Amino acid sequence: MKHKILVTDDSNVNRSYLKSILTENNFEVMEASSGQEALDIVVNTAPDAMILDLVMPGIGGLQILKMIRAKGYKFPIIIFTSDYKEETKRNCMDAGANEVLYKPTKPNHLLSIINGLFASLPTS
């Protein structure tokens, strides 16, 4: 069974890059270009994991993260950002992120993080 990963980023270039890595490695990828679109997909499709850009117009990534966690969703969420400040990472982790991944990232690093998160999930 393929894991479904929701990639949320307002940059088409970033979404395409992540999608190409993930699909080549047998993940099913859903895409959202805005926070509202991501929230709609989460409610209607329940992804297995999410990669979430931090800075987007409208609803930002940190706010989306908090909204998803407040609704009780527990799937892994990776923040994807170019903000290297330790305070930003701490805020994301405190809000419920499982990992913070910095742009740009190498495919092997991304896959290592995703596979590690899936491996640590309880099996049903």
C-alpha positions in Angstrom: 0.0 0.0 0.0 1.3 3.4 -1.0 1.4 6.1 1.7 -0.4 9.3 0.7 1.6 12.5 1.3 0.1 15.9 1.0 2.6 18.5 -0.3 1.5 22.0 0.5 3.6 24.9 -0.9 2.6 28.0 -2.8 5.6 27.5 -5.0 4.9 25.2 -8.0 8.7 24.6 -8.3 8.9 23.3 -4.7 5.8 21.2 -5.1 7.0 19.7 -8.4 10.5 18.9 -6.9 9.0 17.2 -3.8 6.4 15.3 -5.9 9.1 14.0 -8.3 11.2 12.6 -5.4 8.2 11.1 -3.7 6.5 9.5 -6.7 9.8 8.0 -7.8 10.0 6.3 -4.4 6.5 4.8 -4.5 4.5 7.4 -2.5 1.1 8.8 -3.7 1.3 12.6 -3.7 -1.5 15.1 -3.3 -0.8 18.7 -3.9 -2.1 21.9 -2.4 -1.0 25.4 -3.3 -2.7 27.2 -0.4 -3.5 26.7 3.2 -7.2 26.5 2.6 -6.8 23.9 -0.1 -4.6 21.9 2.2 -7.2 22.0 5.0 -9.9 20.9 2.6 -7.8 17.9 1.4 -7.0 16.9 5.0 -10.7 16.9 5.9 -11.8 15.1 2.7 -8.9 12.7 2.1 -7.0 12.1 5.3 -3.4 11.9 4.1 -0.8 9.6 5.8 1.6 12.5 6.1 2.1 16.1 5.1 4.9 18.3 4.0 4.0 21.9 4.7 5.6 25.2 3.6 5.8 27.7 6.5 5.5 31.0 4.6 2.5 31.2 2.2 0.0 33.9 1.4 -3.3 33.7 3.3 -3.2 31.1 6.0 0.5 30.4 6.8 2.0 27.0 7.6 2.2 27.4 11.3 -1.5 28.4 11.5 -2.4 25.4 9.3 -0.4 23.1 11.6 -2.1 24.4 14.7 -5.6 24.0 13.0 -4.9 20.4 11.9 -3.6 19.4 15.4 -6.6 21.2 17.0 -8.9 19.0 14.9 -7.2 15.9 16.4 -5.3 14.7 13.3 -2.1 12.9 14.3 -0.5 12.1 11.0 3.2 13.2 10.7 3.7 16.8 9.5 7.0 18.0 8.2 7.5 21.7 8.0 9.5 22.7 4.9 11.1 26.1 5.2 14.1 28.3 4.5 13.8 29.9 7.9 16.8 28.5 9.8 16.1 30.3 13.1 16.1 28.0 16.1 13.0 29.9 17.5 11.1 29.1 14.3 11.9 25.4 14.6 10.9 25.4 18.3 7.6 27.1 17.5 6.9 24.5 14.8 7.7 21.6 17.1 5.7 23.1 20.0 2.7 23.4 17.6 2.9 19.7 16.7 5.3 19.4 13.8 7.1 16.1 13.7 10.1 17.5 11.9 11.5 20.7 10.3 13.2 20.3 7.0 15.2 23.1 5.5 15.1 24.3 1.9 16.8 23.3 -0.2 16.9 19.6 0.7 18.6 16.6 -0.9 16.3 13.7 -2.0 18.0 11.2 0.3 17.6 13.4 3.3 13.9 13.9 2.6 13.3 10.2 2.1 15.3 9.4 5.3 13.0 11.7 7.3 9.8 10.4 5.8 10.7 6.8 6.1 11.8 7.3 9.7 8.5 8.9 10.6 6.5 6.1 9.0 8.7 3.5 10.7 8.0 5.1 14.1 4.2 5.0 13.7 2.4 2.4 15.7 1.1 -0.4 13.6 -2.6 -1.2 13.8 
